[in-house]
Amino acid sequence: MPKILAIVAILSTVLIGILLLLSSRAASPFVSTEPEKGTITAPGSKVTDSTASGGSSVKFGIGNIWGQGNPAPPSVTVLNQISLNEVSVMQSFAYDTTNKVWIFAQVMGSTHFNKSAAQHALDGDITLTKVSATGQILGAMYLNGFGHGVSIGVEPVGSATYVWTESNAHLSSGSTNAFGTRVARFAWVNGGVLTPTSSSVATYAVHPGSTSVLPIVDASKNRITIQYNNASEGGFHWSIHALDKFKSRNFTPLVTVARPSELNGITYQGAAWLNDQTILSLHGNAYGTNNPPPGNTTIFEVNATNSTVTRRVSVTVAPTMVYREPEGLSEINGNVCSGFASGVVGARKQSVFCQVGL
């Protein structure tokens, strides 16, 4: 009888172990979540993994982990339809993870410097709003002649927040919006009014002769990615740089990648650097007759080594918002966060949704 009881105990232990294994997901720095409602478009592969006991592990193939028609889980509302300094839509956002503040960019409104909102857009004037981690407005800055605010970045330096923006705005023929030809870096100063030639502004002519020069910053990983449009190079590109070398004006890129041609003609709304092999590009439009809910907002995953789209994700979070235009993309603490403008003309609200809370 004791032997039978011992065998039963062993079998029970094995069975429990199998059930736990089947119901869990082993953690590995090289393993991506496998799709449950989507489809695998590339097989798994063996990769070197120094943290694994055998020196290697399995990397799952590319798949739409969200599933068709579903938002990215777990999608959480980080900021829900907040007001900013201007009543227009935001253009982009960034989060200072050290000082726990958000910075939002908008085209400057008609209440500043005796200009109409349309003239501010022509001149490339931007309003920045600083917001607390819970959505309260903490201050504003005003940038004259910088661009459209399509992409901004932040770099914490102790208790100070340094902001990266496009700068030296240029208005192309026939356009109603000016965009930057350089990038700029400056410290946040509440109420500050700057131009690209202000003494507190450092500008970087990283791609001479280019337009739509935009910074994408991940200071925690010492990276700055520059999006630019240069006709002699065939259009839009991203160049990835070490941030410390970039600030020293060493503009030699680690990687340069052409934006995939299939993204041309699709409304661009922002990008995020994920790693030196991957860039995420956000595209889409506000709701309208030809774009009913849940809308056409899509994040494209771009392979920076060969300029191909490796994944497309439909972002359908908060489908009941009025207007709902995608505005800005950011990678924050490993989480992909997208911004949306909502509400009516003259009273736009701004929201940020992330896969995982900050």
C-alpha positions as CSV (number, residue, x, y, z in Angstrom):
1,M,0.0,0.0,0.0
2,P,2.7,2.6,0.8
3,K,4.3,1.9,-2.6
4,I,0.9,2.5,-4.3
5,L,0.4,5.7,-2.4
6,A,3.9,6.9,-3.4
7,I,3.2,6.2,-7.1
8,V,-0.1,8.0,-6.9
9,A,1.6,11.0,-5.3
10,I,4.3,11.1,-8.0
11,L,1.7,10.9,-10.8
12,S,-0.3,13.7,-9.2
13,T,2.7,15.9,-9.0
14,V,3.6,15.2,-12.7
15,L,0.0,15.9,-13.7
16,I,-0.1,19.2,-11.8
17,G,3.2,20.2,-13.4
18,I,1.9,19.5,-16.9
19,L,-1.3,21.6,-16.2
20,L,0.8,24.5,-14.9
21,L,3.1,24.4,-17.9
22,L,0.2,24.4,-20.3
23,S,-1.5,27.3,-18.6
24,S,1.6,29.5,-18.2
25,R,3.9,31.4,-20.5
26,A,7.6,31.0,-19.8
27,A,9.5,34.3,-19.7
28,S,12.4,34.8,-22.0
29,P,13.9,38.1,-23.3
30,F,13.8,36.6,-26.8
31,V,10.2,35.3,-26.8
32,S,7.3,37.3,-28.3
33,T,3.7,36.6,-27.4
34,E,2.2,34.2,-29.8
35,P,-1.1,35.2,-31.5
36,E,-4.3,33.8,-30.2
37,K,-6.7,35.4,-32.8
38,G,-4.3,36.4,-35.5
39,T,-2.1,34.4,-37.8
40,I,1.6,33.5,-37.9
41,T,3.2,34.9,-41.0
42,A,6.7,33.6,-40.3
43,P,7.8,30.4,-38.5
44,G,9.6,30.2,-35.2
45,S,13.4,30.2,-35.3
46,K,16.3,29.2,-33.0
47,V,18.2,32.2,-31.6
48,T,21.2,32.6,-29.4
49,D,20.2,33.3,-25.8
50,S,22.9,33.6,-23.1
51,T,20.3,33.5,-20.4
52,A,19.0,30.1,-21.4
53,S,20.5,27.0,-19.9
54,G,21.2,25.5,-23.3
55,G,22.5,28.7,-24.8
56,S,19.6,29.2,-27.2
57,S,15.9,29.7,-27.3
58,V,13.0,29.9,-29.7
59,K,11.9,33.2,-31.2
60,F,8.3,33.1,-32.4
61,G,7.5,34.3,-35.9
62,I,5.8,37.5,-36.9
63,G,2.1,37.5,-36.2
64,N,-0.8,39.9,-35.6
65,I,-1.0,39.3,-31.8
66,W,-4.0,41.6,-31.6
67,G,-6.2,39.6,-33.9
68,Q,-8.3,41.0,-36.7
69,G,-10.6,43.8,-35.6
70,N,-9.4,44.0,-32.0
71,P,-7.3,46.6,-30.3
72,A,-3.9,45.7,-28.7
73,P,-4.5,44.0,-25.3
74,P,-4.1,44.9,-22.6
75,S,-5.0,48.4,-23.8
76,V,-5.3,50.9,-21.0
77,T,-6.4,54.6,-21.0
78,V,-3.5,56.6,-19.7
79,L,-5.0,60.1,-20.4
80,N,-8.6,60.4,-21.2
81,Q,-9.9,63.3,-23.3
82,I,-7.9,66.0,-21.5
83,S,-7.7,69.7,-22.5
84,L,-4.4,71.4,-23.5
85,N,-3.3,75.0,-23.8
86,E,-4.8,75.2,-27.3
87,V,-8.2,74.1,-28.5
88,S,-6.9,72.4,-31.6
89,V,-5.8,68.8,-32.1
90,M,-2.4,67.7,-30.6
91,Q,0.2,66.7,-33.1
92,S,2.5,64.6,-30.9
93,F,3.4,63.8,-27.4
94,A,6.3,62.5,-25.2
95,Y,6.7,61.4,-21.6
96,D,9.5,62.2,-19.2
97,T,9.8,59.0,-17.2
98,T,12.1,60.5,-14.7
99,N,10.1,63.7,-13.8
100,K,6.7,62.1,-14.6
101,V,5.5,64.8,-17.0
102,W,4.0,64.8,-20.4
103,I,4.8,67.2,-23.2
104,F,2.3,67.8,-26.0
105,A,2.7,69.7,-29.2
106,Q,0.0,71.7,-31.0
107,V,0.0,74.3,-33.8
108,M,-0.3,77.6,-32.1
109,G,-3.7,79.1,-31.8
110,S,-5.1,82.6,-32.7
111,T,-4.8,84.0,-29.1
112,H,-1.1,84.4,-29.4
113,F,1.1,87.1,-31.0
114,N,-1.7,88.7,-33.1
115,K,-1.8,86.0,-35.7
116,S,-4.6,83.7,-36.9
117,A,-4.2,80.0,-36.4
118,A,-3.8,79.6,-40.2
119,Q,-0.9,82.1,-40.2
120,H,0.7,80.2,-37.3
121,A,0.5,77.0,-39.4
122,L,2.1,78.8,-42.3
123,D,4.9,80.2,-40.1
124,G,5.5,76.9,-38.3
125,D,4.6,78.1,-34.8
126,I,4.1,75.5,-32.1
127,T,2.6,75.6,-28.6
128,L,4.0,73.0,-26.1
129,T,1.9,72.1,-23.0
130,K,3.4,70.4,-20.0
131,V,0.9,68.0,-18.3
132,S,1.2,66.0,-15.0
133,A,1.1,62.3,-15.0
134,T,-2.6,62.5,-14.2
135,G,-3.5,65.1,-16.8
136,Q,-3.3,68.5,-15.1
137,I,-1.8,71.4,-17.1
138,L,1.5,72.5,-15.5
139,G,2.6,75.1,-18.0
140,A,3.2,76.1,-21.7
141,M,6.0,77.2,-24.1
142,Y,5.7,79.0,-27.4
143,L,8.0,78.1,-30.4
144,N,8.0,80.6,-33.3
145,G,9.2,79.3,-36.7
146,F,9.9,75.7,-35.6
147,G,7.5,73.5,-37.7
148,H,4.3,71.6,-37.3
149,G,5.0,69.6,-34.1
150,V,4.6,66.2,-35.9
151,S,7.1,64.6,-33.6
152,I,8.7,65.6,-30.3
153,G,11.0,63.9,-27.8
154,V,12.1,64.5,-24.2
155,E,15.4,63.9,-22.4
156,P,15.4,64.1,-18.6
157,V,18.6,65.7,-17.2
158,G,18.2,65.5,-13.4
159,S,15.1,67.5,-12.5
160,A,15.1,69.3,-15.8
161,T,13.2,68.2,-18.9
162,Y,14.9,68.9,-22.2
163,V,12.7,68.9,-25.3
164,W,13.5,67.8,-28.8
165,T,11.5,69.2,-31.7
166,E,11.8,70.0,-35.4
167,S,13.1,73.5,-36.1
168,N,13.9,76.1,-38.8
169,A,10.5,75.8,-40.4
170,H,10.1,75.7,-44.2
171,L,6.9,76.2,-46.1
172,S,6.8,74.2,-49.3
173,S,5.0,75.7,-52.4
174,G,1.3,75.1,-52.2
175,S,1.3,73.9,-48.6
176,T,-0.6,75.4,-45.7
177,N,1.7,74.0,-43.1
178,A,5.4,74.6,-42.5
179,F,7.7,71.8,-41.4
180,G,11.2,71.7,-39.9
181,T,14.5,71.4,-41.7
182,R,16.6,70.8,-38.6
183,V,16.0,69.5,-35.1
184,A,16.4,71.4,-31.9
185,R,17.0,70.8,-28.2
186,F,16.2,73.1,-25.3
187,A,15.3,73.0,-21.6
188,W,11.7,73.4,-20.6
189,V,11.0,76.9,-19.2
190,N,7.4,77.6,-18.2
191,G,6.1,80.5,-20.3
192,G,9.2,80.5,-22.5
193,V,9.0,82.0,-26.0
194,L,11.7,80.8,-28.4
195,T,12.8,81.0,-32.0
196,P,15.4,78.7,-33.6
197,T,18.1,81.4,-33.1
198,S,17.4,81.8,-29.3
199,S,20.5,81.4,-27.2
200,S,19.0,78.6,-25.2
201,V,18.2,76.5,-28.3
202,A,20.7,74.1,-29.9
203,T,19.9,73.2,-33.5
204,Y,21.3,70.3,-35.5
205,A,21.5,70.4,-39.3
206,V,21.6,66.6,-39.6
207,H,20.3,66.2,-43.1
208,P,21.0,69.4,-45.2
209,G,18.6,70.0,-48.0
210,S,15.9,67.9,-46.4
211,T,12.4,68.8,-45.3
212,S,10.1,67.3,-42.6
213,V,13.1,66.7,-40.4
214,L,11.6,65.2,-37.2
215,P,13.2,63.8,-34.0
216,I,12.2,60.5,-32.3
217,V,14.0,60.2,-29.0
218,D,14.6,57.3,-26.5
219,A,17.0,58.9,-24.1
220,S,17.0,55.8,-21.8
221,K,18.5,53.8,-24.6
222,N,20.8,56.5,-26.0
223,R,18.9,56.7,-29.3
224,I,17.6,59.4,-31.5
225,T,15.9,58.6,-34.8
226,I,15.5,61.3,-37.5
227,Q,12.8,61.1,-40.1
228,Y,13.5,63.3,-43.1
229,N,12.4,63.8,-46.7
230,N,15.1,64.3,-49.3
231,A,14.3,64.2,-53.0
232,S,17.9,63.3,-54.0
233,E,17.7,60.2,-51.7
234,G,14.4,59.2,-53.1
235,G,12.0,60.5,-50.5
236,F,11.4,59.7,-46.8
237,H,13.9,58.0,-44.6
238,W,14.7,57.3,-41.0
239,S,18.3,57.5,-39.7
240,I,19.1,56.0,-36.3
241,H,21.8,57.6,-34.2
242,A,23.5,57.3,-30.8
243,L,22.1,60.2,-28.9
244,D,25.3,61.2,-27.1
245,K,27.3,61.3,-30.4
246,F,24.4,63.2,-32.1
247,K,24.6,65.9,-29.5
248,S,28.3,66.2,-30.1
249,R,27.4,66.7,-33.8
250,N,28.6,63.4,-35.0
251,F,25.8,62.6,-37.4
252,T,27.0,59.3,-38.7
253,P,24.0,57.0,-38.4
254,L,24.0,53.5,-37.0
255,V,21.3,52.6,-39.5
256,T,19.5,54.4,-42.4
257,V,16.3,52.9,-43.8
258,A,14.0,54.1,-46.5
259,R,10.4,54.4,-45.6
260,P,8.6,51.5,-47.4
261,S,6.8,52.7,-50.5
262,E,3.5,51.2,-49.4
263,L,3.3,53.8,-46.7
264,N,3.5,56.7,-49.2
265,G,0.2,58.3,-49.7
266,I,-1.2,57.1,-46.3
267,T,-1.6,59.9,-43.8
268,Y,1.4,59.8,-41.5
269,Q,0.8,60.5,-37.8
270,G,4.0,59.7,-36.0
271,A,6.7,57.0,-35.4
272,A,8.5,55.3,-32.6
273,W,11.9,53.6,-32.4
274,L,11.6,50.2,-30.9
275,N,15.1,49.0,-31.5
276,D,17.9,49.3,-34.1
277,Q,16.1,46.8,-36.2
278,T,12.5,48.0,-35.8
279,I,10.6,51.2,-36.3
280,L,6.9,51.6,-35.8
281,S,5.0,54.1,-38.1
282,L,1.5,55.3,-37.3
283,H,-1.0,56.2,-40.1
284,G,-4.6,57.0,-40.3
285,N,-7.3,59.7,-40.4
286,A,-10.2,61.1,-38.4
287,Y,-13.6,59.6,-38.7
288,G,-15.6,60.7,-41.7
289,T,-17.9,59.6,-44.5
290,N,-15.1,57.4,-46.0
291,N,-13.7,56.4,-42.7
292,P,-16.4,55.2,-40.3
293,P,-15.8,53.7,-36.9
294,P,-13.6,52.0,-35.9
295,G,-11.5,53.9,-38.4
296,N,-8.4,53.1,-40.4
297,T,-5.7,53.8,-37.8
298,T,-2.8,51.4,-38.3
299,I,0.6,50.9,-36.8
300,F,3.1,49.5,-39.4
301,E,6.1,47.6,-38.0
302,V,9.1,48.3,-40.3
303,N,12.2,46.2,-40.5
304,A,15.0,48.7,-40.4
305,T,17.5,46.3,-42.0
306,N,15.7,45.8,-45.3
307,S,12.9,48.5,-45.4
308,T,10.0,46.1,-45.4
309,V,6.7,46.1,-43.5
310,T,6.7,43.0,-41.2
311,R,3.4,43.6,-39.4
312,R,0.3,45.7,-39.6
313,V,-1.9,46.4,-36.6
314,S,-5.3,48.0,-36.6
315,V,-5.7,50.3,-33.6
316,T,-9.4,50.2,-32.7
317,V,-9.3,51.3,-29.1
318,A,-12.0,53.8,-27.9
319,P,-14.1,53.5,-31.1
320,T,-17.0,55.6,-29.7
321,M,-14.9,58.9,-29.5
322,V,-16.2,61.8,-31.6
323,Y,-13.8,62.7,-34.5
324,R,-11.0,60.3,-33.3
325,E,-7.9,61.2,-35.2
326,P,-4.6,59.4,-34.5
327,E,-2.0,61.9,-33.4
328,G,1.4,60.7,-32.2
329,L,3.1,57.5,-31.3
330,S,5.6,56.8,-28.6
331,E,7.5,53.9,-27.0
332,I,7.4,54.4,-23.2
333,N,9.0,51.9,-20.8
334,G,8.6,49.2,-23.4
335,N,5.0,50.0,-24.0
336,V,3.6,51.2,-27.4
337,C,1.4,54.3,-26.8
338,S,-0.8,56.0,-29.3
339,G,-2.4,59.4,-29.1
340,F,-5.9,60.4,-30.4
341,A,-7.6,63.8,-30.7
342,S,-11.4,63.9,-30.2
343,G,-14.3,66.3,-29.8
344,V,-15.6,69.1,-31.9
345,V,-13.9,72.0,-33.7
346,G,-12.8,74.6,-31.2
347,A,-12.9,72.2,-28.2
348,R,-10.7,69.3,-29.1
349,K,-9.6,66.8,-26.4
350,Q,-6.6,64.6,-26.3
351,S,-6.1,61.0,-25.1
352,V,-3.2,58.5,-24.8
353,F,-3.7,54.8,-24.8
354,C,-0.9,52.3,-24.0
355,Q,-0.7,48.5,-24.1
356,V,0.4,48.4,-20.5
357,G,0.1,51.1,-17.8
358,L,3.1,53.3,-17.2
